[in-house]
Amino acid sequence: MKLNKIIITTGGILLIILGVFHMCFWYLYDWSNELPKLSQDNNSIVQMMAICTICFLLLMGFILIICRAEITKSRSGRLLLLSLSIFFAVRLILELIFPNGSLVLGGILLLLVLIYLVPILS
């Protein structure tokens, strides 16, 4: 379906935007001053997880855009979409559980859950 390709492409673009946004964490959250307050191990872990998250988001975004025609036709493609939907559902739950959670970010995460779930269900 053409609509599914549009939804998957939109999901890929959003993942790339999220990856770029995560690249800004060092600046947005003043990590050059804040992370040194952590132990050296925790400082390293936070930065490694941020870098891995950036790589994951960018790679998944490009995969969705490049392979959009095949994604809903193959079992592995549908499993990829389901995995992304579950990933963002977990992130949504964590946003609501942890202190200082944002309802705006929660809404964005819910949108992402639906973007990756809709093509599987249609």
N, C-alpha and C positions, 0 to 999 in steps of 0.2 A: 504494500500500500504506500502511496505517496505520502500520506499523512505520517505514517510511521517513520519514513526517512527524514521528514522535517523534524519530528520530535527527537529522533536519535541525533541528528545534526545539532539541534539546539542543545541537547544534553552534552554533546562533545564540546561545543563552544563554551558552555557554562563550566565544564571541568577545566578547560584551559584558563578561563578567567579566574576560577578559584585557585589554580596553580600559581598564576601571576600574583594574586592577592596574598597567598602564603609567602611568596618571595619578599613581600613588604613587611613581614612580621618583625624583622630585625629593627626596622625603622619605626613602624607603628607602635610597637610595644617597648621601644627603647632597650632592646636586648643588650646593647653594648654596655649599658649601666646596670640593668636588672639581672641578667644572667650571671655575672660574676658574684652576685650575692648567694648563689647556690654553690653547692660543693662542685668541685671540678668534674666529678662523674655525672652529676645531675645536669650541669651546664652542657656537657657533651651530649648526653642523651637527648635533651630537649632539641638541640640543634640538629643532631642526626635524624631524629624523628621528623623534624620540620623539612629537612632536605629530602628524606624518603617520601614524605607526603607530597611534596612538590613534584617529584619524579613520577609518582603514581598518578596524580591528577593530570599532569601533562600527557603522559603516555596513554592513559585511558581516553582522554579527550581526543587525541589524534587517532587512536584506533577506531573510536566511534565514528569520527568524520570520514576517515579513509575507507572503512569497511561497512559503512551504513547500509549498503544494499544487501549484504550477506548476513548482517546481524540477526534479523528476525527470521531468516530462513533456516538457520542452523541451530542445532541443539546447544552447541557451545556458545553461540552468540546470545541466545535467550538466557543461558546460565550466567553469562557476563552481565547482562542487563539486570537479572534477578540479584546477582551479587552486589552490583552497584546500588540497587534499591535497598537491600538489607544494610549495606554499609552506611547509607545516609539515614536509614531508619534508626540504627543504633546511635548515630551521631545526634539525631534529633532527640532521642530519649536522654542522652547524656546532657544535651543543652538544657533540658528541662529539669534534670536532677541536680546538676552542679550549681553552686551559688553564682549569682550574677548572670544567670542565663538570660538570653534575649528572646523576646517573643518575635521580633522581626527576623532574627536569624532562624528561629524555629520555623517560621513561615517559609523562608527560603529553603530550608532543609526538607520540609514537607513537600514543597514543589519538586525538589530533586527526586525524592522518593517516587512521586507520581510520574515524573518524566521517564524514569527507567522502568516503571511497572506497566504503564499503559500499553506500550508496544507488545509486551508479552501477552497481555490479556485480550488484545484485539485480534 
